[in-house]
Amino acid sequence: RAVKYPGFVDLVSECNAVGDGVTDDWKAIQTCINDHPGKRILLPKTRDQPCEAGTGGGCSGSVDYYVSGTLKLKGNGQELVGEVSSRWPAGPVQIKFSPKNTGPAIWIPGNVYSGRISNLLLNGQRCWNPTNLSTYDEPVSHTSSNPLSGIGPDGVLITGGEVTIE
């Protein structure tokens, strides 16, 4: 069988992620990360419909993967790479995170150096529009007793070194 992207582990064909934007793919993605430390993991674009704002600020359309927990990289040089960039007509590979997740969307821990996150749109609870800043989640508070909190996780926690975010 021909490999579409040599040097990458394919999240759907090799790690059994569903990629329908509804099924919780957290376990498949985290298992793939754990089973392939330090490897380049490709997240294929599985939906070809552009993201549109839905009811209650939700996003419908191009959500490729739904994830209920924090994704934690493992192994120096590990990469999570979306198959297409944001310039693709249906947008970048999009991961929607559950509002019940209290941690970051993706964590690059202190024992992971040269980790990389590329071509991924991390979606908390609202559909983001790059030309309309009102669609971005706003923090509720900036105090130490009530730290920054938007609507659902959508960020990357970096405690490792030499990280690349694209």
DSSP file with accessible surface (Angstrom, degrees, kcal/mol):
  #  RESIDUE AA STRUCTURE BP1 BP2  ACC     N-H-->O    O-->H-N    N-H-->O    O-->H-N    TCO  KAPPA ALPHA  PHI   PSI    X-CA   Y-CA   Z-CA
    1    1 A R              0   0  219      0, 0.0     2,-0.2     0, 0.0     0, 0.0   0.000 360.0 360.0 360.0 133.2    0.0    0.0    0.0
    2    2 A A        -     0   0   92      1,-0.1     2,-0.5     2,-0.0     0, 0.0  -0.485 360.0-128.5 -74.1 139.3    1.4    3.4   -1.0
    3    3 A V        -     0   0   83     -2,-0.2    -1,-0.1     1,-0.2     0, 0.0  -0.799  10.6-155.3 -90.3 125.3    1.9    5.9    1.9
    4    4 A K  S    S+     0   0  145     -2,-0.5    -1,-0.2     1,-0.3    -2,-0.0   0.899  88.5  21.6 -68.4 -41.3    0.3    9.2    1.2
    5    5 A Y  S >  S-     0   0   80      3,-0.2     3,-1.8    37,-0.0    -1,-0.3  -0.798  84.8-146.7-129.4  90.0    2.6   11.2    3.5
    6    6 A P  T 3  S+     0   0  100      0, 0.0     3,-0.1     0, 0.0    -2,-0.0  -0.245  83.7  27.9 -56.6 140.9    5.9    9.4    4.1
    7    7 A G  T 3  S+     0   0   61      1,-0.3    33,-0.6    32,-0.0     2,-0.3   0.370 102.9 100.4  89.8  -5.3    7.4   10.0    7.5
    8    8 A F  E <   -a   40   0A  36     -3,-1.8     2,-0.6    31,-0.1    -1,-0.3  -0.865  68.4-134.2-112.8 149.5    4.0   10.6    9.2
    9    9 A V  E     -a   41   0A  13     31,-3.0    33,-2.9    -2,-0.3     2,-0.6  -0.900  30.2-133.1 -94.1 122.8    1.7    8.4   11.2
   10   10 A D  E  >> -a   42   0A  26     -2,-0.6     4,-2.2    31,-0.2     5,-0.9  -0.701   8.3-152.4 -84.9 118.6   -1.8    8.9    9.8
   11   11 A L  T  45S+     0   0    0     31,-2.6     6,-1.9    -2,-0.6     4,-0.4   0.841  91.1  36.8 -59.8 -37.1   -4.3    9.5   12.7
   12   12 A V  T  >5S+     0   0   47     30,-0.3     4,-1.0     4,-0.2    -1,-0.2   0.959 124.4  34.3 -83.9 -54.4   -7.3    8.0   10.8
   13   13 A S  T  45S+     0   0   61      1,-0.2    -2,-0.2     2,-0.2    -1,-0.1   0.807 132.6  27.6 -76.7 -27.0   -5.8    5.1    8.8
   14   14 A E  T  <5S+     0   0   86     -4,-2.2    -3,-0.2     1,-0.1    -1,-0.2   0.677 129.6  34.8-106.9 -20.5   -3.2    4.0   11.3
   15   15 A a  T  4<S-     0   0   17     -5,-0.9    -3,-0.2    -4,-0.4    17,-0.2   0.289  99.0-121.2-121.6   7.2   -4.6    5.0   14.7
   16   16 A N     <  +     0   0  136     -4,-1.0    -4,-0.2    -6,-0.2     2,-0.2   0.698  49.0 160.9  65.0  25.9   -8.4    4.5   14.1
   17   17 A A        -     0   0    5     -6,-1.9    -1,-0.2    11,-0.1    -2,-0.1  -0.538  33.9-146.1 -71.1 146.5   -9.7    8.0   14.8
   18   18 A V        -     0   0   79     -2,-0.2    -1,-0.1     5,-0.1    -2,-0.1   0.921  14.3-162.8 -81.7 -49.2  -13.1    8.5   13.3
   19   19 A G        +     0   0    4      4,-0.2    46,-0.1    47,-0.1     5,-0.1   0.855  46.4 125.7  70.3  37.6  -12.8   12.2   12.3
   20   20 A D  S    S-     0   0   53      3,-0.2    45,-0.2    46,-0.1    43,-0.1   0.417  75.8-119.4-104.1   0.5  -16.5   13.0   11.9
   21   21 A G  S    S+     0   0   13     43,-1.3    44,-0.2     2,-0.2    43,-0.1   0.418 103.6  60.9  79.9  -3.1  -16.5   16.0   14.2
   22   22 A V  S    S+     0   0  115     42,-0.2    -1,-0.1    44,-0.1     2,-0.1   0.705  79.9  81.3-121.0 -46.6  -19.0   14.3   16.5
   23   23 A T  S    S-     0   0   58      1,-0.1    43,-0.9     2,-0.1     2,-0.8  -0.407  90.1-109.8 -65.1 137.1  -17.5   11.0   17.8
   24   24 A D  B     +e   66   0B  73      1,-0.2     3,-0.3    41,-0.1     4,-0.2  -0.596  39.5 176.8 -72.6 108.2  -15.1   11.6   20.7
   25   25 A D     >  +     0   0    4     41,-3.2     4,-2.6    -2,-0.8     5,-0.3   0.279  47.3 107.4 -94.2   9.6  -11.7   10.9   19.2
   26   26 A W  H  > S+     0   0   88     40,-0.3     4,-3.1     1,-0.2     5,-0.3   0.938  80.2  45.8 -55.8 -51.0   -9.7   11.8   22.4
   27   27 A K  H  > S+     0   0  152     -3,-0.3     4,-2.6     1,-0.2     5,-0.2   0.922 114.0  48.3 -62.1 -43.6   -8.8    8.2   23.2
   28   28 A A  H  > S+     0   0   20     -4,-0.2     4,-2.0     2,-0.2    -1,-0.2   0.921 116.0  44.0 -63.4 -42.2   -7.7    7.4   19.6
   29   29 A I  H  X S+     0   0    0     -4,-2.6     4,-2.6     2,-0.2    -2,-0.2   0.946 115.6  46.1 -69.4 -46.6   -5.6   10.5   19.3
   30   30 A Q  H  X S+     0   0   15     -4,-3.1     4,-2.8    -5,-0.3     5,-0.2   0.903 112.8  50.7 -65.7 -38.4   -4.0   10.2   22.8
   31   31 A T  H  X S+     0   0   58     -4,-2.6     4,-2.8    -5,-0.3    -1,-0.2   0.922 110.2  50.4 -63.3 -40.5   -3.3    6.5   22.2
   32   32 A a  H  X S+     0   0    2     -4,-2.0     4,-1.1    -5,-0.2    -2,-0.2   0.930 111.4  48.2 -61.8 -44.6   -1.7    7.4   18.9
   33   33 A I  H >< S+     0   0    0     -4,-2.6     3,-0.6     1,-0.2    -2,-0.2   0.942 115.2  44.9 -59.5 -48.2    0.5   10.1   20.6
   34   34 A N  H 3< S+     0   0   63     -4,-2.8    -2,-0.2     1,-0.2    -1,-0.2   0.866 113.5  49.3 -66.4 -37.3    1.5    7.6   23.3
   35   35 A D  H 3< S+     0   0  108     -4,-2.8    -1,-0.2     1,-0.2    -2,-0.2   0.621 117.3  41.2 -78.7 -13.9    2.2    4.8   20.9
   36   36 A H  S X< S-     0   0   55     -4,-1.1     3,-1.9    -3,-0.6    -1,-0.2  -0.426  78.3-175.7-131.0  58.6    4.4    6.9   18.6
   37   37 A P  T 3  S+     0   0   65      0, 0.0    38,-0.3     0, 0.0    39,-0.1  -0.298  74.1   8.9 -61.0 135.2    6.5    9.1   20.9
   38   38 A G  T 3  S+     0   0   28     36,-2.0     2,-0.2    37,-0.4    37,-0.1   0.496 103.2 124.0  77.5   3.8    8.6   11.7   19.0
   39   39 A K    <   -     0   0  117     -3,-1.9    40,-1.9    35,-0.3     2,-0.6  -0.531  69.0-106.7 -96.7 164.0    6.9   10.9   15.7
   40   40 A R  E     -ab   8  79A  94    -33,-0.6   -31,-3.0    38,-0.2     2,-0.6  -0.793  34.8-159.9 -89.5 116.6    5.1   13.2   13.2
   41   41 A I  E     -ab   9  80A   0     38,-2.9    40,-2.8    -2,-0.6     2,-0.5  -0.893   4.0-149.6-105.7 123.2    1.3   12.6   13.5
   42   42 A L  E     -ab  10  81A   5    -33,-2.9   -31,-2.6    -2,-0.6   -30,-0.3  -0.772   3.8-159.0 -93.6 128.1   -0.8   13.7   10.6
   43   43 A L  E     - b   0  82A   1     38,-3.0    40,-2.2    -2,-0.5    50,-0.1  -0.898  22.0-143.8-103.8 101.4   -4.4   14.8   11.2
   44   44 A P        -     0   0   13      0, 0.0     2,-0.6     0, 0.0    38,-0.0  -0.325  18.8-110.1 -65.4 148.5   -6.2   14.4    7.9
   45   45 A K        +     0   0   23      1,-0.2    48,-0.1    48,-0.1     3,-0.1  -0.696  42.2 173.1 -74.8 118.3   -8.8   16.9    6.8
   46   46 A T        +     0   0   54     -2,-0.6     2,-0.4    16,-0.2    -1,-0.2   0.556  56.1  57.9-108.0 -12.8  -12.0   14.8    7.0
   47   47 A R        -     0   0   82     15,-0.2    -1,-0.1     1,-0.1    17,-0.1  -0.969  54.0-169.2-123.0 137.7  -14.7   17.4    6.4
   48   48 A D        +     0   0  132     -2,-0.4    14,-0.1    13,-0.1    43,-0.1   0.193  56.0 101.8-112.8  19.2  -14.9   19.6    3.3
   49   49 A Q  S    S-     0   0   85     12,-0.2    13,-0.1    41,-0.1     3,-0.1  -0.871  75.5-114.2-104.3 131.2  -17.6   22.0    4.5
   50   50 A P        -     0   0   65      0, 0.0     2,-0.2     0, 0.0    40,-0.1  -0.239  37.6 -98.9 -60.6 150.4  -16.6   25.5    5.7
   51   51 A c        -     0   0   38     10,-0.2     2,-0.4    39,-0.2    10,-0.2  -0.510  44.8-176.8 -70.4 134.3  -17.1   26.4    9.3
   52   52 A E  E     -H   60   0C 112      8,-2.8     8,-2.6    -2,-0.2     2,-0.1  -0.980  33.2-100.8-132.5 146.2  -20.3   28.5   10.0
   53   53 A A  E     -H   59   0C  84     -2,-0.4     6,-0.2     6,-0.2     2,-0.2  -0.425  44.3-168.9 -64.7 133.8  -21.6   29.9   13.2
   54   54 A G    >   -     0   0   31      4,-3.8     3,-1.3     1,-0.2    73,-0.1  -0.435  36.5 -51.1-110.6-169.2  -24.4   27.8   14.6
   55   55 A T  G >  S+     0   0  140      1,-0.2     3,-1.6     2,-0.2    -1,-0.2  -0.323 122.5  14.8 -65.6 145.0  -26.9   28.3   17.4
   56   56 A G  G 3  S-     0   0   90      1,-0.3    -1,-0.2    -3,-0.1     3,-0.1   0.711 133.1 -64.5  65.3  21.6  -25.6   29.4   20.7
   57   57 A G  G <  S+     0   0   32     -3,-1.3    70,-1.3     1,-0.2    -1,-0.3   0.504  98.1 142.9  82.6   0.7  -22.2   30.4   19.2
   58   58 A G    <   -     0   0   20     -3,-1.6    -4,-3.8    68,-0.2     2,-0.4  -0.155  48.7-120.0 -69.4 170.7  -21.4   26.8   18.3
   59   59 A b  E     -H   53   0C  19     -6,-0.2     2,-0.3    67,-0.1    -6,-0.2  -0.942  27.0-177.2-117.1 132.3  -19.6   25.8   15.1
   60   60 A S  E     +H   52   0C  56     -8,-2.6    -8,-2.8    -2,-0.4     2,-0.7  -0.920  51.2  34.7-122.4 155.5  -21.1   23.6   12.4
   61   61 A G  S    S+     0   0    9     -2,-0.3   -10,-0.2   -10,-0.2   -12,-0.2  -0.894 106.9  32.8 115.0-106.9  -19.4   22.5    9.3
   62   62 A S        +     0   0    1     -2,-0.7    32,-0.5   -14,-0.1     2,-0.4   0.194  67.8 136.1 -88.4  19.0  -15.7   21.7    9.1
   63   63 A V  E     - f   0  94B  10      1,-0.2    32,-0.1   -13,-0.1     3,-0.1  -0.514  27.9-179.0 -64.2 119.2  -15.1   20.4   12.6
   64   64 A D  E     +     0   0B   0     30,-1.8   -43,-1.3    -2,-0.4     2,-0.4   0.849  60.9  24.2 -89.8 -40.8  -12.9   17.3   11.9
   65   65 A Y  E     - f   0  95B   0     29,-2.0    31,-3.0   -45,-0.2     2,-0.5  -0.993  60.1-155.0-133.6 133.1  -12.2   15.9   15.4
   66   66 A Y  E     -ef  24  96B  57    -43,-0.9   -41,-3.2    -2,-0.4     2,-0.4  -0.906  19.3-172.4-103.8 133.2  -14.2   16.2   18.6
   67   67 A V  E     - f   0  97B   0     29,-2.7    31,-2.2    -2,-0.5   -43,-0.1  -0.993  20.3-167.5-133.5 130.4  -12.0   15.7   21.7
   68   68 A S  S    S+     0   0   44     -2,-0.4     2,-0.3    29,-0.2    -1,-0.1   0.516  71.2  30.9 -95.1  -6.4  -13.2   15.5   25.4
   69   69 A G  S    S-     0   0   14     32,-0.1     2,-0.2    36,-0.1    32,-0.1  -0.854  93.4 -70.3-143.0 176.9   -9.8   15.9   27.1
   70   70 A T        -     0   0   32     -2,-0.3     2,-0.5    36,-0.1    36,-0.2  -0.510  40.5-136.3 -71.2 136.2   -6.4   17.4   26.9
   71   71 A L  E     -i  106   0D   0     34,-2.5    36,-3.1    -2,-0.2     2,-0.6  -0.851  21.1-162.4 -93.3 123.5   -4.0   16.0   24.3
   72   72 A K  E     -i  107   0D  93     -2,-0.5    36,-0.2    34,-0.2    34,-0.0  -0.940  11.6-135.0-115.7 115.7   -0.5   15.6   25.9
   73   73 A L        -     0   0    2     34,-2.3     2,-0.4    -2,-0.6     3,-0.1  -0.261  18.2-160.6 -65.0 155.9    2.5   15.2   23.6
   74   74 A K        +     0   0  102      1,-0.2   -36,-2.0   -41,-0.2   -35,-0.3  -0.984  48.2  23.5-143.3 124.4    5.0   12.5   24.3
   75   75 A G  S >  S-     0   0   22     -2,-0.4     3,-1.7   -38,-0.3   -37,-0.4   0.371  88.5 -72.7  97.1 133.9    8.6   12.3   23.1
   76   76 A N  T 3  S+     0   0  100      1,-0.3    38,-0.2    35,-0.2    36,-0.1  -0.290 117.3  17.0 -56.4 136.8   11.1   14.8   21.9
   77   77 A G  T 3  S+     0   0   23     36,-2.9    -1,-0.3     1,-0.2    37,-0.1   0.511  84.2 157.5  80.1   5.7   10.3   16.2   18.4
   78   78 A Q    <   -     0   0    0     -3,-1.7    38,-2.0    35,-0.3     2,-0.4  -0.390  21.1-164.8 -67.4 141.9    6.7   15.0   18.4
   79   79 A E  E     -bc  40 116A  33    -40,-1.9   -38,-2.9    36,-0.2     2,-0.5  -0.980  22.8-160.0-130.8 141.4    4.4   16.8   16.0
   80   80 A L  E     +bc  41 117A   0     36,-2.4    38,-2.4    -2,-0.4     2,-0.5  -0.988  28.2 180.0-114.0 115.2    0.7   17.2   15.5
   81   81 A V  E     -bc  42 118A  11    -40,-2.8   -38,-3.0    -2,-0.5    38,-0.2  -0.971  24.0-138.0-127.6 124.0    0.2   18.4   12.0
   82   82 A G  E     -b   43   0A   1     36,-2.9    38,-0.1    -2,-0.5   -40,-0.0  -0.528  21.3-128.1 -73.9 145.4   -3.0   19.2   10.1
   83   83 A E  S    S+     0   0   41    -40,-2.2     2,-0.3    -2,-0.2    -1,-0.1   0.814  88.2  31.9 -65.6 -33.0   -3.1   18.0    6.5
   84   84 A V  S    S-     0   0   26     35,-0.3     9,-0.8     7,-0.1     2,-0.1  -0.891  79.5-120.0-128.2 157.4   -4.2   21.3    5.1
   85   85 A S    >   -     0   0   48     -2,-0.3     3,-1.7     7,-0.2     6,-0.1  -0.327  38.6 -95.9 -87.8 176.0   -3.5   25.0    6.0
   86   86 A S  T 3  S+     0   0   76      1,-0.3     5,-0.1     5,-0.1    -1,-0.1   0.647 118.2  70.1 -68.5 -12.6   -6.1   27.6    6.8
   87   87 A R  T 3  S+     0   0  212      4,-0.1    -1,-0.3     3,-0.1    -3,-0.0   0.588  71.7 108.6 -82.1  -8.1   -6.1   28.8    3.2
   88   88 A W  S X  S-     0   0   96     -3,-1.7     3,-2.6     1,-0.1    -4,-0.0  -0.420  85.4-112.8 -65.6 143.7   -7.8   25.6    2.1
   89   89 A P  T 3  S+     0   0  115      0, 0.0    -1,-0.1     0, 0.0   -41,-0.0   0.826 117.3  43.2 -52.9 -35.0  -11.5   26.4    1.0
   90   90 A A  T 3  S-     0   0    4      1,-0.3   -39,-0.2   -40,-0.1   -41,-0.1   0.348 118.4-115.7 -93.2   8.9  -13.0   24.4    3.9
   91   91 A G    <   -     0   0   16     -3,-2.6    -1,-0.3    -5,-0.1    -4,-0.1  -0.220  45.5 -42.6  87.6 179.5  -10.5   25.8    6.4
   92   92 A P  S    S-     0   0   17      0, 0.0     2,-0.3     0, 0.0    -7,-0.2  -0.186  77.5 -72.4 -74.8 173.5   -7.7   24.1    8.4
   93   93 A V  E     - g   0 120B   0     26,-0.9    28,-2.8    -9,-0.8     2,-0.5  -0.536  60.6-152.3 -64.9 127.8   -8.0   20.9   10.2
   94   94 A Q  E     -fg  63 121B   3    -32,-0.5   -29,-2.0    -2,-0.3   -30,-1.8  -0.920  17.2-166.2-117.9 131.1  -10.2   21.7   13.2
   95   95 A I  E     -fg  65 122B   0     26,-2.7    28,-3.3    -2,-0.5     2,-0.5  -0.969  10.2-156.2-112.0 124.2  -10.4   20.1   16.6
   96   96 A K  E     -fg  66 123B  29    -31,-3.0   -29,-2.7    -2,-0.5     2,-0.3  -0.884  11.0-151.2-101.6 127.6  -13.3   21.0   18.8
   97   97 A F  E     -f   67   0B   0     26,-2.8   -29,-0.2    -2,-0.5     8,-0.1  -0.777  21.1-106.5-101.7 144.0  -12.7   20.5   22.5
   98   98 A S    >   -     0   0    7    -31,-2.2     3,-1.4    -2,-0.3    27,-0.1  -0.363  17.1-133.8 -65.6 141.4  -15.4   19.7   25.1
   99   99 A P  T 3  S+     0   0   71      0, 0.0    53,-0.2     0, 0.0    -1,-0.1   0.703 105.1  66.1 -68.3 -14.9  -16.5   22.5   27.4
  100  100 A K  T 3  S+     0   0  184     52,-0.0     2,-0.5    53,-0.0   -32,-0.1   0.639  76.2  99.6 -81.4 -13.5  -16.2   20.0   30.3
  101  101 A N    <   -     0   0   22     -3,-1.4   -32,-0.1     1,-0.2    -4,-0.0  -0.626  52.6-172.5 -73.9 122.6  -12.5   19.8   29.8
  102  102 A T        +     0   0  149     -2,-0.5    -1,-0.2    50,-0.1     3,-0.1   0.522  60.7  71.7 -95.3  -6.1  -10.9   22.0   32.4
  103  103 A G  S    S-     0   0   24      1,-0.2    -2,-0.0     2,-0.1     4,-0.0  -0.280  96.8 -70.6 -96.4-173.7   -7.4   21.7   31.1
  104  104 A P        -     0   0   38      0, 0.0    -1,-0.2     0, 0.0     3,-0.2  -0.273  40.6-117.9 -70.4 165.5   -5.7   23.1   28.1
  105  105 A A  S    S+     0   0    0     50,-1.3   -34,-2.5     1,-0.3     2,-0.4   0.955  98.9  12.3 -67.8 -51.3   -6.5   21.8   24.6
  106  106 A I  E    S-ij  71 156D   0     49,-1.8    51,-2.8   -36,-0.2     2,-0.5  -0.993  70.3-159.5-130.6 137.3   -3.0   20.6   24.0
  107  107 A W  E     -ij  72 157D  79    -36,-3.1   -34,-2.3    -2,-0.4    51,-0.2  -0.970   7.6-166.6-120.8 125.2   -0.1   20.2   26.5
  108  108 A I  E     - j   0 158D   0     49,-3.2    51,-3.0    -2,-0.5    52,-1.4  -0.911  30.6-146.5-105.2  98.3    3.5   20.1   25.5
  109  109 A P    >   -     0   0    6      0, 0.0     3,-2.1     0, 0.0    52,-0.2  -0.128  23.1-100.0 -70.7 167.9    5.0   18.9   28.8
  110  110 A G  T 3  S+     0   0   34      1,-0.3    51,-0.3    50,-0.2    48,-0.0   0.697 119.5  58.4 -59.5 -23.7    8.4   19.8   30.2
  111  111 A N  T 3  S+     0   0  119     49,-0.1     2,-0.6     1,-0.0    -1,-0.3   0.317  90.5  84.5 -92.4  10.8   10.0   16.5   29.1
  112  112 A V    <   -     0   0    0     -3,-2.1    49,-0.4   -37,-0.1     2,-0.3  -0.952  59.0-175.6-114.7 114.8    9.1   17.2   25.4
  113  113 A Y        +     0   0  117     -2,-0.6   -36,-2.9    47,-0.2   -35,-0.3  -0.837  65.6  15.0-107.6 149.3   11.6   19.3   23.5
  114  114 A S  S    S+     0   0   56     47,-2.3    -1,-0.2    -2,-0.3    49,-0.2   0.793  82.0 164.7  59.9  32.7   11.2   20.5   19.9
  115  115 A G        -     0   0    0     46,-0.5    49,-2.4    -3,-0.3     2,-0.4  -0.378  18.9-156.6 -71.5 158.5    7.5   19.7   19.9
  116  116 A R  E     -cd  79 164A  58    -38,-2.0   -36,-2.4    47,-0.2     2,-0.4  -0.994  19.6-170.7-145.7 136.8    5.4   21.2   17.1
  117  117 A I  E     +cd  80 165A   6     47,-2.3    49,-3.0    -2,-0.4     2,-0.3  -0.996  25.4 169.2-122.7 124.9    1.8   22.0   16.5
  118  118 A S  E     +c   81   0A   3    -38,-2.4   -36,-2.9    -2,-0.4     3,-0.1  -0.998  50.2   2.9-145.1 143.3    1.0   23.0   12.9
  119  119 A N  S    S+     0   0   54     47,-0.9   -26,-0.9    -2,-0.3     2,-0.4   0.819  88.6 128.9  57.2  37.8   -2.1   23.7   10.6
  120  120 A L  E     -g   93   0B  26     46,-0.6     2,-0.6   -28,-0.1   -26,-0.2  -0.982  48.8-152.8-125.1 135.4   -4.6   23.1   13.4
  121  121 A L  E     -g   94   0B  41    -28,-2.8   -26,-2.7    -2,-0.4     2,-0.7  -0.931  15.7-152.7-102.3 119.1   -7.5   25.3   14.5
  122  122 A L  E     -g   95   0B  18     -2,-0.6     2,-0.6    32,-0.2   -26,-0.2  -0.858  13.1-161.6 -96.5 116.4   -8.3   24.6   18.2
  123  123 A N  E     -g   96   0B   0    -28,-3.3   -26,-2.8    -2,-0.7     4,-0.1  -0.873  15.0-178.9-109.8 118.5  -11.9   25.3   18.8
  124  124 A G  S    S-     0   0    0     -2,-0.6   -27,-0.3     2,-0.2    28,-0.2   0.736  70.1 -49.1 -73.9-106.6  -13.3   25.9   22.3
  125  125 A Q  S    S+     0   0   42     26,-1.4     2,-0.3    27,-0.2    27,-0.1   0.426 117.0  64.6-115.8  -0.8  -17.0   26.5   22.2
  126  126 A R  S    S-     0   0   69     25,-0.2     2,-0.5   -68,-0.1    -2,-0.2  -0.924  81.4-111.7-126.6 153.7  -17.4   29.1   19.5
  127  127 A c        -     0   0   15    -70,-1.3     2,-0.3    -2,-0.3   -74,-0.1  -0.698  37.4-140.2 -80.8 122.8  -16.8   29.2   15.8
  128  128 A W        -     0   0   54     -2,-0.5     5,-0.1   -76,-0.1     8,-0.1  -0.669  14.5-166.1 -88.6 140.3  -13.9   31.6   15.1
  129  129 A N  B >   -K  132   0E  66      3,-0.5     3,-2.1    -2,-0.3     6,-0.3  -0.980  14.5-148.7-123.5 116.2  -13.9   33.9   12.1
  130  130 A P  T 3  S+     0   0  106      0, 0.0     3,-0.1     0, 0.0    -1,-0.1   0.675  98.2  47.9 -63.9 -14.3  -10.4   35.4   11.4
  131  131 A T  T 3  S+     0   0  127      1,-0.2     2,-0.4    -3,-0.0    -3,-0.0   0.406 107.1  59.4-104.0   3.7  -12.0   38.6   10.1
  132  132 A N  B X   -K  129   0E  68     -3,-2.1     3,-2.0     1,-0.1    -3,-0.5  -0.832  60.0-172.2-134.2  96.4  -14.4   39.1   13.0
  133  133 A L  G >  S+     0   0  130     -2,-0.4     3,-1.6     1,-0.3    -1,-0.1   0.705  79.5  74.5 -64.6 -17.7  -12.6   39.5   16.4
  134  134 A S  G 3  S+     0   0   83      1,-0.3    -1,-0.3    -6,-0.0     4,-0.1   0.683  86.4  65.5 -69.2 -13.0  -16.0   39.4   18.2
  135  135 A T  G <  S+     0   0   24     -3,-2.0     2,-0.3    -6,-0.3    -1,-0.3   0.576  82.7  95.8 -84.3  -7.7  -16.1   35.6   17.5
  136  136 A Y  S <  S-     0   0   75     -3,-1.6     2,-0.1    -4,-0.2    -9,-0.1  -0.612  86.4-104.5 -84.5 142.9  -13.1   34.9   19.7
  137  137 A D        -     0   0   22     -2,-0.3    -1,-0.1   -11,-0.1    13,-0.1  -0.397  33.1-145.7 -64.6 137.7  -13.6   33.9   23.3
  138  138 A E        -     0   0  135     -2,-0.1    -1,-0.1    -4,-0.1     2,-0.0  -0.850  20.5-109.3-103.9 140.6  -12.9   36.6   25.8
  139  139 A P        -     0   0   46      0, 0.0    11,-0.2     0, 0.0     3,-0.1  -0.386  17.7-144.1 -65.5 146.2  -11.5   35.8   29.3
  140  140 A V  S    S+     0   0  107      9,-1.8     2,-0.3     1,-0.2     8,-0.1   0.868  76.3   0.1 -77.9 -38.1  -13.9   36.2   32.1
  141  141 A S        -     0   0   20      6,-0.3    -1,-0.2     8,-0.1     8,-0.2  -0.990  44.5-155.1-151.7 156.9  -11.4   37.6   34.6
  142  142 A H        +     0   0  151     -2,-0.3     2,-0.2     6,-0.1     6,-0.1   0.119  59.5 115.3-119.6  18.8   -7.7   38.5   34.9
  143  143 A T  S    S-     0   0   71      3,-0.8     3,-0.3     4,-0.1    -2,-0.1  -0.541  72.3-122.6 -90.8 158.9   -7.3   38.1   38.7
  144  144 A S  S    S+     0   0  128      1,-0.2    -1,-0.1    -2,-0.2    -3,-0.0   0.819 113.9  51.6 -69.3 -28.3   -5.1   35.5   40.4
  145  145 A S  S    S+     0   0  111      1,-0.3    -1,-0.2     2,-0.0    -3,-0.0   0.727 122.6  31.0 -79.6 -21.0   -8.1   34.1   42.3
  146  146 A N  S    S-     0   0   72     -3,-0.3    -3,-0.8    -6,-0.0    -1,-0.3  -0.727  90.3-161.1-134.4  84.4  -10.1   33.7   39.1
  147  147 A P        -     0   0   85      0, 0.0    -6,-0.3     0, 0.0    -7,-0.2   0.009  41.0 -58.2 -65.4 173.6   -7.6   33.1   36.3
  148  148 A L        +     0   0  115     -6,-0.1     2,-0.3    -8,-0.1    -6,-0.1  -0.204  63.1 169.6 -52.0 131.3   -8.2   33.5   32.6
  149  149 A S        +     0   0   48     -8,-0.2    -9,-1.8    -3,-0.1    -8,-0.1  -0.898   8.0 174.3-150.8 119.0  -11.1   31.4   31.5
  150  150 A G        -     0   0   37     -2,-0.3     2,-1.0   -11,-0.2   -10,-0.1  -0.007  56.5 -60.9 -97.7-149.5  -12.9   31.6   28.1
  151  151 A I  S    S-     0   0   78      1,-0.1   -26,-1.4    -2,-0.1   -25,-0.2  -0.793 105.0 -29.4-102.6  92.5  -15.6   29.3   26.9
  152  152 A G  S    S-     0   0   22     -2,-1.0   -27,-0.2   -53,-0.2    -2,-0.2   0.123  94.2 -57.2  82.2 158.1  -14.0   25.9   26.8
  153  153 A P        +     0   0   13      0, 0.0   -56,-0.3     0, 0.0   -52,-0.1  -0.443  59.4 147.5 -72.5 141.8  -10.4   25.0   26.3
  154  154 A D        +     0   0   46     -2,-0.1   -32,-0.2   -30,-0.1     2,-0.2   0.222  43.9  91.2-156.2  17.5   -8.7   26.2   23.1
  155  155 A G        -     0   0   32    -32,-0.1   -49,-1.8     2,-0.0   -50,-1.3  -0.585  66.3-119.0-117.4 175.9   -5.1   26.9   24.0
  156  156 A V  E     -j  106   0D  44    -51,-0.2     2,-0.6    -2,-0.2   -49,-0.2  -0.969  18.0-149.2-116.2 125.3   -1.7   25.2   24.1
  157  157 A L  E     -j  107   0D  75    -51,-2.8   -49,-3.2    -2,-0.5     2,-0.6  -0.867  15.9-165.0 -94.0 119.5    0.1   24.8   27.4
  158  158 A I  E     +j  108   0D  80     -2,-0.6   -48,-0.1   -51,-0.2   -51,-0.1  -0.927  33.9 142.5-112.0 112.1    3.9   24.9   26.7
  159  159 A T        +     0   0   73    -51,-3.0    -1,-0.1    -2,-0.6     2,-0.1   0.410  58.1  82.2-119.4  -7.7    6.2   23.7   29.5
  160  160 A G  S    S-     0   0   13    -52,-1.4     3,-0.3     1,-0.1     2,-0.2  -0.349  81.2-107.0 -85.4 175.3    8.7   22.0   27.2
  161  161 A G  S    S+     0   0   20    -49,-0.4   -47,-2.3   -51,-0.3   -46,-0.5  -0.666  84.5  18.4-108.4 160.2   11.4   23.8   25.3
  162  162 A E  S    S+     0   0  148     -2,-0.2     2,-0.2   -49,-0.2    -1,-0.2   0.874  79.7 172.2  55.0  45.9   12.1   24.8   21.8
  163  163 A V        -     0   0   35     -3,-0.3     2,-0.5   -49,-0.2   -47,-0.2  -0.592  23.2-151.3 -88.7 145.5    8.5   24.4   20.7
  164  164 A T  E     -d  116   0A  66    -49,-2.4   -47,-2.3    -2,-0.2     2,-0.5  -0.980  10.9-175.9-118.1 127.5    7.1   25.5   17.3
  165  165 A I  E      d  117   0A  85     -2,-0.5   -47,-0.2   -49,-0.2   -49,-0.0  -0.990 360.0 360.0-121.3 121.0    3.4   26.6   17.0
  166  166 A E              0   0  124    -49,-3.0   -47,-0.9    -2,-0.5   -46,-0.6  -0.978 360.0 360.0-122.7 360.0    2.3   27.4   13.4
